[in-house]
Amino acid sequence: MAGMMAWVAIAIAVAAIVFKSSWTPDRWSAHKDAATQPATPIEIVYSSRLKMVSRYAVGAKQLMGQQAAVMARQVEDQAANPIDEFRTIPVIAELRGADAALERLDQFEDEHEVVRLREDVDTLRGLYTDGQSALSDTQRQRLIARHGWFGELAGSWSLPETDPRRKSALAPARRTLITMMSVMMVAGMALLAGIALSIVAIIMLARGTLYRAYPRPDPTSSSSVFAEAFALYLLGMIGVSVGITLWVPDPGIASSFLLIPTVPLALLWMRLRGVGWGEMRYGLGLHAGGGFLREVGSGVVGYIAGLPILGIGMLISFFLISHFGQPGQGGHPIQDMPIESARDVIQLLLLASVMAPVLEEMMFRGALFHHLRRKFGWLVSSLIVSLVFAAIHPQGWMAIPALGSVAIVLAGLREWRGSIIASMAAHALNNGVIVLIMALTMS
């Protein structure tokens, strides 16, 4: 009965998280109509995801002469609100010229009641009609103050390549292009290494020489405490998130650290339910396994070996987003956070590469996986854990294949190593690489 109640609670919690936007206040709802919301400063609409794609497009056009029309569509697809839509216009001017930018300005005014952006719209219209002679220093600085790099790009339009203002605007675009090309080269080499490692692992598994350090729990045990702890963890996340949403104005990324107590609460519940520390360590994987450094290294190697699985998951999600998605969908909200300083990067790294791997691995590949392995084999257990893991993340259902593929690799590491350290290391590596790429391309 306790196990059934725990799974009912888990199902309710997952559904509540998946459909959170329909029953909780949306603090970013003002951004959906930001051009007509006087209470929302335009400067706090960071457009980080749009900025990354736009910089790549401008850099590719400048250095490689890639097709402008295709890249312009990719840029416009990232616009999630009217502010973003306005900010695509200077990018369109770079990619397709002044006439295309003026056409997009006309469309923007037809689609939106331009109020707070009135002066900015008029500034761009004068710039793309009459050139730099129509742009005063005050107008240029206003664009930069309100729209950041997009304003800097607009203010440098048609200036000579040798002009310091032009160089300043194009340098980030070229840096983003070079960074992304370098990342793709490294990712390609890592994928080849991953294919080789996965082939070796499959051969060893077929021969029975791939040792699994995780011993399956006694299948006759009916204990449901680990499922109860996981359910309590999810419910705690919901409670803390709702509290933050209701009581903390503009909480920012730092508020995510308030979720940390949800795991100690789950551990306390297990102790109150009679689970000893030894059983808890075994069930959660909180032991050194073959040694801390060896487990970390195994996590890195296992992650690389799992890259083919990650690649398949990402391709499926990309297909779903391309065919069924809406502009701006498929990304994590972290992509819309400001990455303007070293402090922003450090906060993101602490959140994504320290807090998330520790908390999520203890609960998903620890408590939930251990509970499921009492009755099911590794494949069924990992699929269930991975589905729950992917569903509660805020990227939407189309990102489930990509997130689920990561989760399957992490579950494989738990099965292989027994210790949770390896999956924590792989999780931290996955998130850390993403954050560092974002920092290099958005700052």
C-alpha positions in Angstrom: 0.0 0.0 0.0 2.8 2.4 0.9 4.5 1.7 -2.5 1.3 2.4 -4.4 0.7 5.6 -2.5 4.3 6.7 -3.3 3.8 6.1 -7.0 0.5 8.0 -7.0 2.4 10.9 -5.3 5.1 10.6 -7.9 2.6 10.6 -10.8 0.8 13.6 -9.3 4.1 15.5 -8.7 5.4 14.8 -12.3 2.0 16.0 -13.8 2.1 19.1 -11.6 5.6 19.9 -12.8 4.9 19.2 -16.4 1.8 21.4 -16.4 3.2 24.0 -13.9 2.6 26.9 -16.3 -1.1 26.3 -16.2 -1.6 26.6 -12.4 1.3 28.9 -11.3 1.9 32.6 -11.9 4.2 33.2 -14.7 6.7 35.9 -13.7 7.9 36.2 -17.2 4.5 36.7 -18.7 5.2 40.4 -19.0 7.9 39.5 -21.6 5.2 38.0 -23.8 3.9 41.5 -24.5 7.0 43.4 -23.3 6.6 46.2 -25.8 3.4 47.3 -24.1 4.2 46.6 -20.4 5.5 49.8 -18.8 6.3 48.0 -15.6 8.8 45.7 -17.2 12.3 47.2 -18.0 13.3 46.3 -21.5 16.9 45.8 -20.2 16.0 42.7 -18.2 14.8 40.8 -21.3 18.2 39.2 -21.9 17.5 37.3 -25.1 20.5 35.1 -24.4 19.5 32.2 -26.7 18.6 34.7 -29.5 22.0 36.4 -29.0 23.9 33.2 -29.4 22.2 32.2 -32.6 22.4 35.8 -33.9 26.1 36.1 -33.2 26.8 32.8 -34.9 24.7 33.9 -38.0 26.5 37.2 -38.2 29.9 35.6 -37.8 29.2 33.0 -40.4 28.0 35.7 -42.8 31.1 37.8 -42.2 33.7 35.1 -42.3 32.2 32.3 -44.4 29.6 34.1 -46.6 26.9 31.5 -45.7 23.4 31.8 -47.1 21.8 34.8 -45.4 18.1 33.8 -46.0 18.5 30.5 -44.2 20.3 32.0 -41.3 17.8 34.9 -41.0 15.0 32.3 -40.6 17.0 30.5 -37.9 17.4 33.8 -36.1 13.8 34.7 -36.3 12.8 31.3 -35.0 14.5 32.1 -31.7 12.3 35.1 -30.9 10.1 34.4 -28.0 8.5 37.8 -27.4 8.2 41.2 -29.0 11.5 42.5 -27.6 13.2 39.5 -29.2 11.4 40.2 -32.5 12.6 43.8 -32.5 16.2 42.6 -31.7 16.2 40.4 -34.8 15.9 43.4 -37.0 19.6 44.6 -36.7 20.6 41.0 -37.4 18.4 40.9 -40.5 20.0 44.1 -41.7 23.5 42.4 -41.4 22.3 39.2 -43.1 20.0 40.5 -45.8 20.5 44.3 -46.1 18.6 47.5 -45.2 15.6 46.8 -47.4 14.9 43.5 -45.6 15.3 45.2 -42.3 12.8 48.0 -43.2 10.3 45.3 -44.4 10.7 43.6 -41.1 10.1 46.9 -39.3 6.9 47.4 -41.2 5.8 43.9 -40.2 6.7 44.5 -36.6 4.6 47.6 -36.4 1.7 45.8 -38.1 1.8 43.0 -35.6 2.4 44.9 -32.3 1.1 48.1 -30.7 4.5 49.8 -30.5 4.6 51.9 -27.3 7.8 51.7 -25.4 9.8 50.7 -28.4 8.5 53.7 -30.4 11.7 55.7 -30.3 13.8 52.6 -31.0 11.7 51.6 -34.0 12.0 55.2 -35.4 15.7 55.2 -34.8 16.2 52.0 -36.8 13.9 53.2 -39.6 16.0 56.4 -40.0 19.2 54.4 -39.9 18.2 51.9 -42.5 16.7 54.6 -44.7 19.3 57.4 -44.5 22.3 55.7 -43.1 24.7 56.7 -40.3 23.9 60.4 -40.9 20.5 59.8 -39.3 21.9 58.3 -36.1 23.1 60.6 -33.3 25.4 59.5 -30.6 22.6 59.8 -28.1 20.4 57.4 -30.1 23.3 55.0 -30.5 23.9 54.9 -26.8 20.2 54.5 -26.1 20.1 51.4 -28.4 23.1 49.9 -26.6 21.7 50.7 -23.1 18.4 49.1 -23.9 19.4 46.2 -26.2 23.0 45.4 -25.5 24.9 43.7 -28.3 21.9 44.1 -30.6 22.0 47.8 -30.1 25.7 47.9 -30.6 25.3 45.9 -33.9 22.6 48.3 -35.1 24.7 51.3 -34.2 27.7 50.0 -36.2 25.7 49.2 -39.3 27.4 50.3 -42.6 30.4 51.7 -40.7 33.8 50.8 -42.2 35.3 47.5 -41.0 38.2 49.5 -39.5 36.0 51.6 -37.3 36.4 50.7 -33.6 32.6 50.6 -33.1 32.3 48.2 -36.0 35.1 46.0 -34.7 33.6 46.0 -31.2 30.2 44.8 -32.6 31.5 42.1 -34.8 34.2 40.7 -32.5 31.7 38.7 -30.4 30.0 37.3 -33.5 33.3 36.0 -34.8 34.3 34.6 -31.4 30.9 32.8 -31.3 31.5 31.3 -34.7 35.0 30.1 -33.9 33.9 28.7 -30.6 31.0 26.8 -32.1 33.2 25.4 -34.9 35.8 24.3 -32.4 33.1 22.7 -30.3 31.7 20.8 -33.3 35.2 19.5 -34.1 35.8 18.4 -30.6 32.4 16.9 -30.4 33.0 15.0 -33.6 36.2 13.5 -32.3 34.6 12.6 -29.0 31.7 10.9 -30.8 34.2 8.8 -32.8 35.9 7.8 -29.5 32.5 7.1 -28.0 31.5 4.8 -30.9 34.8 2.9 -30.4 34.2 2.6 -26.6 30.6 1.6 -27.0 31.6 -1.2 -29.4 34.2 -2.5 -26.9 31.5 -2.3 -24.1 29.0 -4.3 -26.2 31.6 -7.0 -27.0 32.6 -7.2 -23.3 28.9 -7.4 -22.3 28.3 -10.2 -24.8 31.2 -12.1 -23.5 30.2 -11.6 -19.9 33.4 -9.8 -19.1 31.8 -6.4 -18.3 31.6 -6.4 -14.5 28.6 -4.8 -13.0 29.4 -3.4 -9.5 25.8 -2.7 -8.7 24.2 -5.7 -7.0 20.5 -6.1 -7.6 18.5 -5.8 -4.4 16.5 -8.7 -3.1 13.5 -8.9 -5.4 11.4 -10.4 -2.7 11.7 -7.2 -0.6 8.6 -5.1 -0.5 10.2 -2.0 1.0 8.9 1.2 -0.6 10.9 3.7 1.5 13.2 4.7 -1.4 10.1 5.4 -3.6 8.6 7.4 -0.7 11.7 9.4 -0.4 11.8 10.2 -4.1 8.1 11.2 -4.0 8.8 13.5 -1.0 11.8 15.0 -2.9 9.5 15.9 -5.9 6.8 17.3 -3.7 9.4 19.3 -1.8 10.6 20.8 -5.1 7.1 21.8 -6.0 6.5 23.4 -2.6 9.7 25.4 -2.7 9.2 26.4 -6.3 5.7 27.7 -5.6 6.9 29.5 -2.5 9.7 31.2 -4.5 7.3 32.2 -7.3 4.7 33.7 -4.9 7.0 35.4 -2.3 10.3 36.3 -4.0 10.1 39.1 -6.5 12.3 38.4 -9.6 14.1 35.6 -7.8 16.8 35.1 -10.4 19.0 32.0 -10.7 20.3 32.1 -7.2 16.9 31.1 -5.9 17.4 27.7 -7.3 19.8 26.9 -4.5 16.8 27.0 -2.1 15.9 23.6 -3.5 18.9 22.0 -1.8 17.0 21.1 1.5 14.6 18.8 -0.4 17.2 16.0 -0.5 18.1 16.2 3.3 14.3 16.1 3.9 14.1 12.9 1.8 17.0 11.3 3.7 15.5 12.2 7.0 12.3 10.5 6.0 14.2 7.3 5.2 15.8 7.4 8.6 12.5 7.9 10.3 11.1 5.0 8.3 13.8 2.7 9.8 16.4 2.6 7.0 19.9 2.4 8.5 22.8 4.5 7.2 24.4 1.4 5.7 21.4 0.5 3.7 20.9 4.1 2.7 24.4 4.4 1.4 24.1 1.2 -0.5 20.7 2.2 -2.0 21.7 5.7 -2.9 25.2 4.7 -4.1 26.9 7.0 -1.6 30.2 5.1 -1.4 33.6 5.4 -3.0 33.3 2.3 -5.1 36.7 1.6 -6.6 38.0 4.9 -5.2 36.9 8.5 -5.7 39.3 9.3 -8.6 38.7 6.0 -10.3 34.9 6.6 -10.1 35.3 10.1 -11.5 37.4 8.8 -14.4 34.9 6.0 -15.0 32.2 8.7 -15.2 34.1 10.6 -17.9 34.9 7.5 -19.9 31.3 6.2 -19.6 29.9 9.6 -20.7 32.1 9.5 -23.8 31.0 5.9 -24.5 27.4 7.1 -24.2 27.8 9.9 -26.7 26.3 7.8 -29.6 23.1 7.4 -27.5 23.1 11.1 -26.7 23.5 11.8 -30.4 20.5 9.7 -31.3 18.3 11.3 -28.6 19.3 14.8 -29.7 18.5 14.0 -33.4 15.1 12.8 -32.4 14.4 16.0 -30.3 15.7 18.2 -33.1 13.4 16.4 -35.6 10.4 16.9 -33.2 11.2 20.6 -32.6 11.8 21.3 -36.3 8.5 19.7 -37.3 6.2 20.3 -34.4 7.8 23.1 -32.3 7.1 26.8 -32.0 9.7 29.6 -32.1 11.9 29.6 -29.0 10.8 26.1 -27.8 13.1 23.3 -26.9 15.5 25.2 -24.7 16.1 25.4 -21.0 15.1 28.6 -19.2 18.8 28.9 -18.1 19.5 29.9 -21.7 17.5 33.1 -21.1 19.4 34.0 -18.0 22.0 36.8 -18.1 25.6 35.7 -18.7 27.2 39.1 -18.5 29.9 38.6 -15.8 32.1 36.1 -14.1 29.6 36.0 -11.2 26.8 34.9 -13.6 29.1 32.1 -15.0 30.1 30.9 -11.5 26.5 30.8 -10.3 25.5 28.8 -13.4 28.4 26.4 -12.9 27.5 25.9 -9.2 23.9 25.3 -10.1 24.4 23.1 -13.2 27.6 21.3 -12.4 27.5 20.9 -8.6 24.0 21.2 -7.2 22.1 19.5 -10.0 24.4 16.5 -10.3 24.5 15.9 -6.6 20.8 16.3 -5.9 19.4 14.7 -9.0 21.8 11.7 -9.0 21.1 10.9 -5.4 17.4 10.9 -6.0 17.0 9.6 -9.6 19.9 7.2 -10.1 20.0 6.6 -6.4 16.6 6.3 -4.7 14.3 5.8 -7.6 16.6 3.5 -9.6 17.3 1.4 -6.5 13.6 1.0 -5.8 12.8 -0.1 -9.3 15.7 -2.5 -9.5 14.1 -4.6 -6.8 11.6 -5.9 -9.4 12.9 -4.9 -12.8 16.0 -5.4 -14.8 18.4 -2.6 -15.7 16.7 -1.6 -19.0 13.2 -1.2 -17.7 14.4 0.5 -14.5 16.6 3.0 -16.5 13.8 3.7 -19.0 11.3 4.6 -16.2 13.8 6.7 -14.4 14.9 8.4 -17.6 11.3 9.2 -18.6 10.5 10.8 -15.2 13.8 12.7 -15.3 13.2 14.1 -18.7 9.6 14.9 -18.1 10.1 17.1 -15.1 12.7 19.3 -16.9 11.3 22.5 -18.3 12.4 22.1 -21.9 9.0 20.5 -22.9 8.0 17.1 -24.3 9.9 17.5 -27.5 13.2 17.5 -25.5 12.4 14.2 -23.8 14.4 12.1 -26.2 17.5 14.2 -25.7 17.2 14.5 -21.9 16.1 10.8 -21.7 19.2 9.7 -23.6 21.4 11.5 -21.1 19.5 9.9 -18.2 19.9 6.4 -19.7 23.7 6.8 -19.9 23.7 8.0 -16.3 21.7 5.0 -15.3 24.1 2.8 -17.1 27.0 4.3 -15.1 25.1 3.5 -11.9 24.6 -0.1 -12.9 28.3 -0.4 -14.1 30.0 1.2 -11.1 27.5 0.8 -8.2 28.7 4.1 -6.7 26.8 7.2 -7.6 30.1 9.2 -8.1 30.5 8.1 -11.7 27.1 9.3 -12.7 27.6 12.5 -10.8 30.8 13.2 -12.6 29.2 12.5 -16.0 26.3 14.7 -15.1 28.6 17.5 -14.0 30.7 17.1 -17.2 27.6 17.3 -19.4 26.2 20.4 -17.8 29.6 22.1 -17.3 30.4 21.9 -21.0 27.0 23.4 -21.9 27.5 26.3 -19.4 31.0 27.0 -20.7 29.9 27.0 -24.3 27.1 29.4 -23.3 29.6 31.6 -21.5 31.9 31.8 -24.5 29.2 32.5 -27.0 26.9 34.8 -25.0 29.1 37.0 -22.9 
